[in-house]
Amino acid sequence: MRQDSISWQATANNRVAGALWLVEEGGLSAELSQAVWCGFRRPRGNLVAQSLAAHGSDPLAATLVGRRVSRIAVHPARQREGIGQQLIACACMQAAQCDYLSVSFGYTPELWRFWQRCGFVLVRMGNHREASSGCYTAMALLPLSDAGKRLAQQEHRRLRRDADILTQWNGEAIPLAALDEQALNDEDWRELVGFAFAHRPATDIVRLPASFTAIQRIAITGAERAAGGKSQRCRTVRPATHFRP
């Protein structure tokens, strides 16, 4: 597993003004990445890379190489001077062999504005509040390669497509414009295959299964067909028991 770390410091007048710590992730074999997507494997480490495969739409997402921002801090007296953004920019310039930088953080509007200014794209929002922070976990990517750009665009679009369903589920507005595209597509069918024949969904009732939004869309499609093609919307229904493959 790739778990090497890299650190950066910003100094002013021979004093540390800020620091950045990154952890290398991804680079999994295609076989292992697909096993993570199916729910058969959960190797240690690779927080964001594994999440992209386990909860995202691309079974090969974890084969891409990334660096995750583990910690970033700026001295209180030097905040709002762009030091954090400069640290991220330096990290990008020194990541020529990487497909993306990533970050996982407890979502607040203020924190998200910072990551947006750094160039990150939101790709995932958690569906339950973390006990430690009381916030939903957000994940974002800053693409560095063509493959990284495709992955970021794909997962961002997926999040926009799922936004209304996820908001109904957890009551938290997702900070992006929702896409009103509920017709089933190839991605949904792949999710449903993973639900039916692999271990794709989570079995913990408080966690939203990766396949749930696809299941919701197939329910919407069925209701519309039963109504003779009239446009209708089904309300999101919370499961009464554990999801099981």
N, C-alpha and C positions, 0 to 999 in steps of 0.2 A: 504494500500500500504506500502511496506517495504521501508522506507526512513531514517532509523537510520544511523548515521555516525560514523566513527572510524578514529582516527588520530594517527600518529606515528611521533616521532622526533628522529633525529640522532644528538648526541652532541659530541663535542670534546673540552676538556679543559673548561668544564662548559659553552660552547657556542653552540648555535644551528647551526648545519652545514647543516641540511636538514630536510624536513618535507613531510609527505604523508597524504593525506586525502582521505578516501574511503567512499562510500555510498552503503548501502545494497540494493540489487534489486532482482527482481524475486520472486519465491515462489507463483505465481498466481495460482488460481484454474485451473484445466483442462478446465472447461467451459469458463472461462474468457480468457485464453490463446488462445483457438480456436476462440473465438469471435474477438480477436485482429488480428489473422491470416486472418480471413475472411474480416476484415475491418469494422466490425460492432461496435467495441469498441476501444476507445483510452483513457484509464484511465491515470490520471496525474502521472508523475514520471516514474521511471523504464526505463530510456533512452535506454540503450543497450538491456535489457531484452525484451522490447517492440519491438525494431527494429529487433531483432532476430526472433521474431514471425511474425511481420508485413511484413518483407522483406525476411525472410529466408524460408527454405523448411520444417521446422518442426512445425506443429501447436501447439505442446506442449512445444516449446522451453522456453517460459516464466514461465513454472512451475519449472524449475531449479533455484537454489538459487545461486546468484552471489554477488560479491562486485566489484563495479566500482571505478576505480581510478579517482577521481574528480580533484585532484590537486597533483602535486609533484614538489618540488623545492629544489634545492641545492645551497648553498651560492656560488657566483661566484669564490671565492678564493679556494673553496674545490671541484670544479667540476673536472671530469675526474679522480676521485679517487675511483670510484665504489660505492659511497655512495647511489646513487639512486637505483642501483641494490640490495644493501644490504637492503634498506627499503622495496623493493618489496619482497625479500626473507623472511623477517620477517613477512610481511603481509600474505604470503602463509602459513607459519608455524602456524599462529594464525587463520587460516580459515578452520579448520578441518570439519566444518559442511557445507561448501560451495562447489559448483560444479565447480566454476571457478572464477578467477579475470577477469575483463574486463576494457577496456579503449576506449574512443572515442577521437580522436584528429585531428587537421588539418594536413593532410599528407605533410611531407617533407622527403626526403631521410634520413637526419640526425636524425630526430625524430624517424623514423621507425627503423633505426639501433639500437637506444637505446632500444626500446621495444622488438626487436628481441633478443638482448643480455639478456634481462630479461626473455625470454622464451615464449613470446606471439606469437600467430598464427593469421595471418591476415584473417578475415572472411568477411569483407564488405568494399567496397569503394563507396563513394557517387558519384552521377552523375552530380552534379553541384557544382560550387565553392561557398563557404560561403562568404557572403558580408563582414563579420567581419575580416576574415583572408586571403581571396583570395585563400584559399586552398580547396581541396576536403576533405570531412570528411572520415576518416578511422576508422574502429572498429576492435579490436583484442581481443582474448581470451587467457588466461593462464589457461588451464584445471587443476583441482585439484582432480576430482573424475572420475570414469569410465564413468558416464553419461556425465560429462563435456568434457572428451576426445572424446567421440562419437560425441557430438555436434560440437566441434571445428573441427574435421576431416571432418565431413559432410559439414559444411559451408565453410571450406577452399577449399574442392574439388569443391563445387558448384561455388565458386568465380573463381577458375582456369578454370572451364568449361565455364563460362560466360565471361572470360577475353577478348577474341578477340572482341566479340560483344560490350562489355562495352567500350573498347578502341576506336572502330569505332564511338561510340556514343559521347564520350566526348573528344576524342583526347588526352587523358592522359594515358600513359603506366602504367599498373598495375604491381607492383613489385613482380611478381611471374611467374612461368612457366605455360603458358596456356595449357589446355588439349584439344586435338582435338577430342572431343567426342560430336558430334552434333546429333547423333541419339536420337530420343525421348525416354525417360524412364518414369518410374512411377512418378518421381518427377515432370517432365514436365506436365504430364497429370493432376496431382493434381493442378498445377498452372493454367492450362487451365480451369479446373472445377471451381476454385476460381474466375477466370476472368469472366466466363460465368454466374455463379449462385450466386456469392457473390459480395462483394465490394472490391475484391482483388487489382485491379490496383489503383494507385494514379490518380487523375483527373487533377492535375496541369500539364500543358504542359511542364514545364521546369524540371519536375521530371520524371525519368524513372520508369514506373510501374514495380512492382515486377514480373508481368507475362510476361513482354516484351521479355525477352530472350527465354522463352518457345514458345511464339508466333513466334519469329524469327526462331527458330528451326523447327517449323511445316511448315513454309514457305520454308525453305531449303529442308526439306524432300519432300514436294510437288513438288518443282522444279526438284529434282533429279528423282522422279518417272515419271514426265512428260517427262523428257529427256531420258527415257528408262533405268534408273539405272545408268547413267553416273554421275560421281562425279562432281558436280558443287557447287558453293557457291554464295548465294545471297548477295548483299550488304545490309548493315543495312539501313533501310529507316526510316527517322524521321517522326513522325506523323504530319499531317497537321492540326489536330484539337485535342480537348481534347479526352482522352480515357474515355469511359463510360461503365459501366457494362451492 
